Amino acid sequence: MRLGRGVVLPADVQRPAYDRDAQESGIVHLGIGAFHRAHQAVYTDDAMDAGDRDWAITGVSLRSPEMRDALAPQDGLYTVTERDGGGDITRLIGAVRRVLVAAEDPGAVVAAIAAPATRIVSLTVTEKGYWRASDGSLDPALPDLAGGKPISIFGFLADGLARRRDAGAGGLTLISCDNLAGNGRQLERLLQTVLTARDPALAEWVAENCTCPSTMVDRIVPAPTEADRTAIAARLGVRDEAAVIAEPFRQWIIADRFAGDRPRWEAGGAEFVTDVAPYEIAKLRMLNGAHSALAYLGLARGHVFVHEAVADPAIATLVERLMRDEAAGSFVPAPGQDLGRYATALMARFANPALNHRLAQIAMDGSQKIPQRWLETLAARRAAGGECPSILRALAAWVDYVRGEGHTVDDPDAGALAACWQSAGRAGVVGALFGEHGRFAKRWIASDAEREAITASLATG
Ligand code: CS2
């Protein structure tokens, strides 16, 4: 039996208190993966539970039909289970109205963005979904630059926004919920590059009528596995093909810059601030920076899960230093922001033994992640005369990892990184990546001493 409307669930499963059928869709979300289902959709469910109306979510998968096929037979319903080793807490989420698959029906996605009831388009498309070249600018190979059938977020946004302008439907708030530094600013800059190339008048209209607030999003959500779905089916008595398991913690800090209405996400604990930067930087450089270090150092030492890597004393010491001495010392915190306490809380979250968060999941797409997680810390610390020995060790583990000995490297730059190894070899690969003319030269250039330190930490053989 399958989860769906009218299915009776165990009494301890919290369910939406609002009338789902009475809600219009006010949000189009691009990239309806596990993170969105366990994060923004939960806040939206909280807002509608608190009495807000017409914020149901139209989810979009850019390529795969998997989530539509999972959610459609369940009438959009799915469960989120919080797990920390105590008793699981499961909740039914009703905020998702329908799921569109952009590759199958691009016109439906454009129509959803253009619909007058839509006021917000939010995004979780991962770092690589923004089509940035290694220097951070828009990849000139993006097909959407020339118009035609939309391929990326930029093509869908451009077509949807053009239609809104022509119909007088008003602007939108576009909210990036991805782990990029200044995610709103980056979305705005990259979108403007595409619009200016295609339709300068539209670029102006968007600048005047739309906003792109930056956000800090946080919840650890392992990619759901078949074993998770089986465990949840045993708990619910029905199968939920879209079930998500997450840590209990969640946080959302949003710049208060909306083009129009918004849900009262504060009902779920979201915070609205003038400047997200210190929170976003702390999260990227401390949490995500530590995560990536755990991933590459942990995998090299044979660990599979985050809680195993952080229980390894050699790795734990390094990760603590990376957070407390290096990342926390690389920016000015907001008044009242206690980075020491934040690091302590992060170590406890990483140690959650029940989550089974795979290191391999974090290790994916490193070329897209390390600039904002490590290289910005390195650059900022250098400017302040500080050193980052732990990040240099972690960088060495990443350089070893992308060599791809004995495993596949899941990264859009995997080919180019392997080519660096092939042409430069162990002695030269660090220079090929982080030297003056290296692949990452626009983000950070290693000094001679730093290059030697990274090279000395590379695996031998
Ligand atoms: C992780 C993040 O996969 C990764 O790269 O570092 O997904 C992390 O779990 C989230 O940002 C936590 O909010």
Residues whose N, C-alpha, C, O or C-beta is under 5 A from the ligand:
A	BS01	CS2	V217 D218 R219 I220 V221 N288 H291 Q361 I362
